[in-house]
């Protein structure tokens, strides 16, 4: 696959913070032909170039198989509160549904999967959330994709329709200060804009190199600039940590 050719992407998790950001940012990536699967209607950003397919999540794997995308983009995830503070319900979405959709895509010949995970994801983590994220990462790496890109952002910044937890709101408010204190190996815990994560997902889509790639905050910030350079586009001055 050439980096310059048209790339058909199917997005799951379209109505969340990163998913909606990706829909909006896709305007700047004309080589991406975007479709999204959602269980409900959602207002689209101005100028969005895409199709939104409404279907129950149980039907998403079949829809993905029918569409045969080049890239499956996953910004899907629930929260502990949305899952009713139930481990089984949380795992059903963040592990079960993600893996079902990924398997359907791989079996349909999809070349690449790009997915959002979390900083600290580890299948052996004590924290349930990070353990599930690590487990699904390991499962995705074993599927028959030529390329898998796993993005591990720090604290996500951006407008959410639903209410944030008080601790999360405080962390975002404090992030301009706390980010300055995180250096070296701890840079990966800095906050990052959801739009930056979305742009990285779009920029990584269609990359030719095969393998399994994990991207922390620094790699997320670099990805769009590097992709533009490959296409011969001179990027405007960029601020990677603003």
C-alpha positions in Angstrom: 0.0 0.0 0.0 1.4 3.4 -0.9 1.2 6.2 1.7 -0.2 8.5 -1.0 -3.1 6.4 -2.2 -6.7 6.6 -1.0 -7.1 4.8 2.3 -10.5 3.5 3.5 -10.9 3.8 7.2 -13.6 2.5 9.4 -13.8 4.1 12.9 -15.4 2.5 16.0 -15.8 4.6 19.1 -16.9 7.6 16.9 -19.0 9.4 19.6 -16.3 9.6 22.2 -13.7 12.4 22.8 -11.0 11.0 20.4 -13.5 9.6 17.9 -15.3 12.9 17.4 -11.9 14.6 17.2 -10.8 12.2 14.5 -13.9 13.0 12.5 -13.2 16.7 12.7 -9.5 16.3 11.9 -10.1 14.0 8.9 -10.8 17.2 6.9 -7.0 17.7 6.7 -6.3 14.2 5.5 -7.9 14.1 2.0 -6.5 10.6 1.3 -8.6 9.1 4.1 -12.1 7.9 3.1 -13.8 7.7 6.5 -16.8 5.7 7.6 -17.8 5.4 11.2 -20.0 2.9 13.1 -22.1 4.1 16.0 -25.0 3.0 18.0 -26.6 6.4 18.0 -26.8 9.6 16.0 -24.3 12.3 16.9 -23.8 15.9 15.6 -20.9 16.0 13.2 -18.2 18.8 13.2 -18.6 21.4 10.5 -17.2 20.3 7.2 -16.9 16.6 8.2 -16.3 14.4 5.2 -17.6 10.9 6.1 -20.5 8.6 6.4 -22.0 7.6 9.8 -23.6 4.1 9.9 -26.0 3.5 12.8 -26.1 0.0 14.1 -26.2 -2.0 17.3 -22.7 -3.0 18.5 -23.6 -6.6 18.0 -23.8 -5.9 14.3 -20.5 -4.0 14.0 -18.3 -7.0 13.2 -20.6 -8.0 10.3 -20.6 -4.4 9.0 -16.9 -4.2 9.2 -16.5 -7.5 7.3 -18.8 -6.2 4.6 -17.0 -2.8 4.2 -13.5 -4.4 4.1 -11.6 -1.3 5.2 -7.9 -0.8 4.7 -7.7 0.5 8.2 -9.7 -0.2 11.3 -9.4 2.8 13.7 -10.5 2.1 17.3 -11.3 4.9 19.8 -13.8 2.7 21.6 -13.9 2.6 25.4 -16.3 2.9 28.2 -15.7 4.3 31.7 -16.0 2.6 35.1 -19.2 4.7 35.8 -20.8 4.0 32.4 -20.1 0.3 33.0 -22.1 0.5 36.3 -18.8 -0.1 38.2 -19.0 -3.7 37.0 -15.8 -5.4 35.8 -17.6 -7.8 33.5 -19.6 -5.0 31.8 -16.4 -2.9 31.4 -14.4 -5.8 29.9 -17.3 -6.6 27.5 -16.7 -3.3 25.8 -13.0 -2.5 26.2 -11.9 -6.0 25.5 -14.7 -8.1 24.1 -16.2 -5.6 21.6 -12.9 -4.2 20.5 -11.5 -7.7 19.9 -14.7 -8.9 18.0 -14.4 -5.9 15.6 -10.7 -6.4 15.2 -11.1 -10.1 14.4 -13.8 -9.3 11.8 -11.5 -6.8 10.2 -8.5 -9.1 10.1 -10.6 -11.9 8.6 -11.9 -9.5 5.9 -8.3 -8.7 4.9 -7.9 -5.3 6.6 -4.2 -4.5 6.5 -3.9 -2.2 9.5 -5.4 -1.5 12.9 -4.8 1.8 14.7 -6.1 1.9 18.3 -6.1 4.1 21.4 -5.0 2.5 24.6 -3.6 4.2 27.7 -0.2 5.1 29.2 0.6 2.4 31.7 -1.3 -0.4 29.9 0.1 -3.7 31.1 -1.6 -7.2 31.2 0.0 -7.7 34.6 -1.0 -4.3 36.1 -2.7 -4.3 39.5 -5.2 -1.6 38.3 -8.1 -3.3 36.6 -8.4 -0.6 33.9 -4.7 -0.8 32.9 -4.8 -4.5 33.0 -7.7 -4.8 30.6 -6.0 -2.3 28.3 -2.8 -4.3 28.4 -4.7 -7.6 27.7 -6.4 -6.2 24.6 -3.1 -4.8 23.3 -1.6 -8.3 23.5 -4.6 -9.9 21.8 -4.6 -7.3 19.0 -0.9 -7.9 18.3 -1.6 -11.5 17.6 -4.2 -11.0 15.0 -3.5 -11.3 11.2 -2.9 -7.6 10.5 0.2 -6.5 8.6 0.5 -3.5 10.9 -0.9 -2.6 14.3 -0.4 0.8 15.8 -1.2 1.2 19.5 -1.3 4.8 20.9 -0.8 5.2 24.6 -1.7 8.8 25.4 -1.4 10.4 28.9 -4.3 12.3 30.3 -6.6 13.3 27.5 -7.6 17.0 27.2 -10.7 18.1 25.2 -14.4 18.8 25.5 -16.5 15.9 26.6 -20.3 15.9 26.3 -20.6 13.9 29.6 -19.4 15.1 33.0 -15.9 14.3 33.9 -15.0 12.8 37.3 -13.8 15.5 39.8 -10.3 14.0 40.0 -10.0 14.1 36.2 -11.2 17.7 36.1 -8.6 18.7 38.7 -5.9 16.8 36.8 -6.7 18.7 33.6 -6.8 22.0 35.4 -3.4 21.3 37.0 -1.8 19.8 33.8 -0.1 23.0 32.6 2.0 22.9 35.8 2.3 19.2 36.3 3.3 18.6 32.7 6.3 20.8 33.3 7.5 18.6 36.1 7.4 15.4 34.0 10.7 14.8 32.2 12.6 11.9 30.8 10.8 8.6 31.2 7.9 10.4 32.8 7.1 12.5 29.8 4.7 9.8 28.7 2.4 10.7 31.6 2.0 14.3 30.4 -1.5 15.4 29.2 -2.2 15.4 25.5 -5.0 17.0 23.4 -7.5 14.6 22.0 -7.1 16.3 18.6 -3.4 15.4 18.7 -4.2 11.8 19.3 -6.8 11.9 16.5 -4.3 13.5 14.1 -1.7 10.8 14.9 -4.2 8.1 14.2 -5.0 9.6 10.8 -1.3 10.2 10.0 -0.3 6.6 10.9 -3.0 5.2 8.7 -1.7 3.8 5.4 1.9 3.7 6.5 3.8 1.0 4.6 6.1 -0.5 7.3 4.8 -3.7 8.7 4.9 -4.7 12.4 3.6 -3.8 15.8 4.2 -0.3 17.0 3.5 1.4 20.3 3.4 5.2 20.4 3.7 7.2 23.6 3.0 10.9 23.8 6.2 12.0 22.0 5.5 9.7 19.1 1.9 10.8 19.0 3.0 14.5 18.7 5.6 13.6 16.0 3.4 11.3 13.8 1.5 14.0 11.8 4.7 16.0 11.1 6.5 12.9 9.9 3.6 11.8 7.7 3.4 15.3 6.1 7.2 15.1 5.4 6.8 11.7 3.7 4.1 13.2 1.4 6.4 16.2 0.6 4.4 18.7 2.5 6.4 21.3 4.5 4.6 21.6 7.8 3.9 24.8 9.5 5.7 25.5 12.8 4.3 23.1 15.3 4.1 23.2 19.1 4.1 19.6 20.3 3.3 20.1 23.9 1.0 23.1 24.0 
